[in-house]
Amino acid sequence: MSSDPDRCSMRQRGGSSCARSALLVVLLAVLLSACSTGSSSSVSGSSSPTSASEPSGTTGAPNAAQTAAEVNGATVADTDSAGIEWLCRPGQVQDPCRFDLTATVVPSSGSTQLQHASAPADAPIDCFYVYPTVSEQQGVLANLRIDPAEISVAESQASRFSQVCRVYAPVYPQLTLNAILNSSQVTAGDVAKAFAGVVAAWKDYLDNYNHGRGVVVIGHSQGASMLIGLLRSEVDSRPAVRHRLVSALLMGGNVTVPIGKSVGGSFQHIPACKSTTETGCVVAYSSFDQPPPSNSLFGRVGQGVSSLLPGPPQSGAGLQVLCVNPASLSGGSAPLSPYFPSASVASGLGSNGSAAPAAPTPWVAEPGLYTGRCEYSDGASWLQVSAPIHASDPRQVVSQVLGPTWGLHLVDVNIALGNLVKLVGDEARSFTR
């Protein structure tokens, strides 16, 4: 994958400018870059106690699985008896998915308002989150060390889901930024090893933490690709496990369906979600503010991010990339509800770059600014994000920082984060009735 620094732009009120230096553009031009100076100091330690039936981190001598994980960079305190290290897990002392959710609501005019939110002691369902490409380690595959980049992306993408689900996020040996910048080094075996780490964590979660609860799987870019593979091999053809699937939220991962259909392609038994009361379904999209070009990395079958799918390549014949509008599952245009990290915590993925809004809170909400609509044209499928510019509206608007082939990939999750969290809450109520 590549990007064109000359096409970098950040559209703002009053003009346009390239908001990234050449070096930062190179880093961002990898699937999902995040600064190593994330907001790790602001990780909240509050979380619900771990059930006695759930394996916790080592309190005595580590067993063989924990020792092997520690040799590979894991922190023993975050590694359970199965040898899986957890970035986020209920009861874990350092848990970035229990981040401060306070937001400043910025309207098109008038005064800002403070919005408070919190995670319940015991949400009715779980979320299993797989983070995108953020590792700045130098090898092809990351070890299991939790770096600031992983903490930052969990805060910016996953933490707001803690309002509606218990969030589990495993550390896995993902393909690093370095690997994707030097893609000739990457083999099918490397992709398989990254995938094996996600599968092992999923099996550990089902065996030791799930206890029959409903679960939403959430992933973006490489994380979405890993989850497409996971759903294919571990869920789609297994009715007993599929029965626990509340939904799958797979952003920027090129889920496929037969042209004009809602199921088939990537999954045979997991259809596109069409209503907020439907469960066992998938929401997937890649966001753009203009039609994707022919060489787009997202929204086109078999291109770009599709190379990260585990297993043999899928034939693109008769298929299209699935688009489900998170603001209106049944279709049409609807208001998006973005939540962006404010300038005080913004770094890398999910932020509005150098134009991240200033606020005294970790989050900024901008209601009524964006609308979303799924579009299909010239073999591409995408979530068209529109923001009519009014002279009196002082808010900044995100744009394709990395150029047309990437679209709004860096903010796929955050551009509709409020919609996604609300959707999971609605699905949870339907699932637990």
Secondary structure, DSSP 8 states (H G I E B T S, - for coil): ----GGG--EEETTEEE--S-HHHHHHHTSTT---SS-SGGG---------TTS--S-SSS--HHHHHHHHTT--GGGB-TTS-BEEE-TT-SS-GGG----EEE--SSS--EEE-----SS-SEEEEEE--S----SSSB--S---HHHHHHIIIIIGGGGGTEEEEEE----B-HHHHHTGGG--HHHHHHHHHHHHHHHHHHIIIIITT--EEEEEETHHHHHHHHHIIIIITT-HHHHTTEEEEEEESS--EEETT-SSBTTBSS--B--STT--SEEEEE-EESS---TT-SSSSTTSGGGGGSSSS----TTEEE----TT-TTSS-EE---EEE-TTT--STTS-GGG----SSSEEE-TTS-EEEEEEETTEEEEEEE----TT--------TT-TTTTTGGGTTGGGHHHHHHHHHHHHHHHT-
